Amino acid sequence: MKKLLLILLISLSLIGCSSNQMLGGSSLKPMPVVDYVDLDRFMGDWYVIATIPTFLERDAYNSIETYQRDNDGTIATTFTFNKGSLNGPTKIYRPRGFVKDKRTNAIWDMQFVWPIKADYRIVYLDDNYQQTIIGRNSRDYVWIMARTPTISQQDYSNLVARVDSFGYDLDDLQKVTHE
């Protein structure tokens, strides 16, 4: 019951931030997305390198997002991290992704609890499918992810510059520590 309540709160906060923007709280342009995502290549493990975290992710270590396409076309997602330290308790959440834009495969809805779905956009993806940035129209949360738990400082700086160019407040960006 406690976990269900937490998931419901996460979903409501993700939707609430988007709703504030729709109600005139922001003049931001729609978040651009990549031209096309080959979903089969995108599936698998992605290490969260840096994030503007949801309240769930604050104080998260070893964060990994794993995607797997299901036969019904949805994306089974597993988000795993250690809470509080590298050896802290393991937390696992299993939201489901729904590809909204079939032309690009870059705009998804992410659902933590039915019927609430949150905006999820692939706004950057390198040609080798090794680094990506996931954003939201409301510019409230962002995730820099890679196929490896660490990336070069140059790559990190380039990805942060992209996040900045999308209109995010970099003061809120936090690096994620991996073991």
Secondary structure as GFF3:
##gff-version 3
##sequence-region A 1 179
A	DSSP	alpha_helix	2	20	.	.	.	ID=ss1
A	DSSP	pi_helix	21	25	.	.	.	ID=ss2
A	DSSP	alpha_helix	39	42	.	.	.	ID=ss3
A	DSSP	beta_strand	44	52	.	.	.	ID=ss4
A	DSSP	three_ten_helix	55	57	.	.	.	ID=ss5
A	DSSP	beta_strand	60	69	.	.	.	ID=ss6
A	DSSP	beta_strand	75	83	.	.	.	ID=ss7
A	DSSP	beta_strand	90	93	.	.	.	ID=ss8
A	DSSP	beta_strand	96	99	.	.	.	ID=ss9
A	DSSP	beta_strand	107	113	.	.	.	ID=ss10
A	DSSP	beta_strand	116	125	.	.	.	ID=ss11
A	DSSP	beta_strand	131	135	.	.	.	ID=ss12
A	DSSP	beta_strand	142	146	.	.	.	ID=ss13
A	DSSP	alpha_helix	153	165	.	.	.	ID=ss14
A	DSSP	three_ten_helix	170	172	.	.	.	ID=ss15
A	DSSP	beta_strand	174	175	.	.	.	ID=ss16
###
